[in-house]
């Protein structure tokens, strides 16, 4: 909805603005492509692997915000994205669990 409103109102969206800023600031092609393609990387002729990682990170963030457990998040990663980058899911559940634990601990330390 937000994306549609941006495109309808302005004729562009935040990923396009971000990509143009990155190009203006002479960021590497890897960064520029990742920013530009982040919303739908597989729709590009040469998908950016960095954009796919951004998309998976956004997916994981929303899933974690919905209180899904790490095993369910990893199991529900979009297959087209994980297949394209040949993501090895082995050990990811444990990594997620550890990151979550460390993040929660950091949150506790910051609030005390």
Secondary structure as UniProt FT lines:
FT   HELIX           2..10
FT   HELIX           14..24
FT   TURN            25..26
FT   HELIX           29..37
FT   TURN            38..39
FT   HELIX           41..43
FT   TURN            45..46
FT   HELIX           49..65
FT   TURN            66..67
FT   HELIX           70..75
FT   HELIX           79..84
FT   TURN            85..86
FT   TURN            90..91
FT   HELIX           92..111
//
